[in-house]
C-alpha cells in the first residue's frame, strides 16, 4: 500500500540538506543491499518450511535441516548487525535513521517524525531483537557458561519471529527512503510468459519432492499402502494428494 505521507514521494534532494546527499546515497545503498540479503534468506527458509520435508524420513533431511539451521543463524547475525551493533564505527539502521533526521530540511522534519512514530518497534519486535542479540552474544559469537559449568541457553527463535523483526526493520528503512521504489530481495520480480518468475529454491524443492519416497509411497509401497494410508491423518493425506496432483499423479 502506498504511503499517503508525501515526504516518501519526494526525491532526496528535496528533503535533505545538500551537504549530506552523497553520503546518504552511499549509506542507503548499503542498508538496502543488506536488507535484500536478509529478506532473501528468510524467503528461502519460508519456502523450505512450506514444503512437505517434515514428512520425509530424518535420514533424507539432514541437508535441509542443516540449511535451515544455518540460514536462521545467518539471519540472526545480519539482523543483529543491522540493529543492535554498538561499535563506534558501525553502520546500523538506527544510526542511519538518526543521520537522516539530523540532515533533513527543517520543513520536512515534522512529517518524518510522524512516519517514524507509526513505524516504531512495538514491544513484541523489541523482545525478538533482544532475543536475537542474546543468541548472537551467547551462542554464535561466544560460547558462555557460568560458575556451575552450565552453558547459557538464550532459547530458540522461530522463522516467523525473524520475519516479524525483518518487516519492522524494513518499515523504518522505508521511512528513510525518498523518491525510490525498491525490491528488498535478490530474486527477480515480475512475470515471464504471463507467469511469476520461478525461484531456484522452488525448482529445487520440486525436484526433491517429485523424486521422494514420500510422494511415491503408494507406488513404492504398493502392497502395504492401504495399511499405511489408514495411519495417516486427514491433513497428511491432503498434503500428499496436493503434491501428487501438482505432478500429475493420481490421488492416493
Buried (B, 14 or more C-beta within 10 A) or exposed (E): EEBEEEBBEBEBEEBBEEEBEEEBEEBBEEBBEBBBBBBBBBBBBBBBBEBBBEBBEEEEBEEBEEBBEEBBBBBBBBBBBBBBBEEEEEBBBEEBBEBBBEBBEEEBBEBBEEBBEEBEBEEEBEEBBEBBBBBBBBBBEEEEEEEEEEEBEBEEBEBEBBBBBBEBBBBBBBBBBBEEEEEBBEBEEEEEEEEEEEBEBBEBBBEBBBEBEBBBBBEEBEEEBEEEBEEBEEEBBEBBBEBBEEEEBEEB
